[in-house]
Amino acid sequence: VQLVESGGGLVQPGGSLRLSCVASGFTFNRSAMRWARQAPGKGLEWVSTIYRDGTTNYADSMKGRFTISRSNAKNTVYLQMNSLKPEDTAVYYCGVTIRGDSWGQGTQVTVSS
């Protein structure tokens, strides 16, 4: 299993970013994919999950601001983040459970003026 995130960066409060995660080494279109994040000094926090049928779930603090989507043709899962706040600053990881949890290396998102 390999997961490679990209798209992080520095953005001002209220701004937007789109994260991408390219997956390989497993049957992507049969797998639920998720995003999680880890803020400085805190544990891993679940953000969102998209199931193989396209059903989505979000943590309450992300509802209405974040949108998860997937392209099975590209083996890629996305996280569109709008109305970003300083408290969204974290390393964002995509993950999948294939005989155990696998995570990518993460991409840093910093929300600051």
C-alpha positions, 0 to 999 in steps of 0.5 A: 500500500502506498499513499502520497499526499500533496496540496498543502501549504500556507493560506490565510484565514478564510482561504481554500486548499485542495489536498490530493492523495494518490493511492497504489498497491491495492484495489482503490475502487473497492476501498473506503478512503479517509483523511485525518489530521494531526495538529502540533502537540495533539493526537490524530483527528479523523476528518472525513471518510468516503466509501466505495459507493461515494457515501461521505462522513465528516467530523462535526467541525468540518461539516459545510467547509470540507468536501471529500471526493474520489476519482477511481479512474485516477486512484485519487482521493481529494479533500477540498477545504474552504473557509479555513481557520487557524485551528485547521493548521495540521499535517493532513494524512490520507489513510486506508485499512487494508489488513491494517491501517496505512497512512501516507507521509502527510502534507502540512497545512498552515492557516495564518495571516 
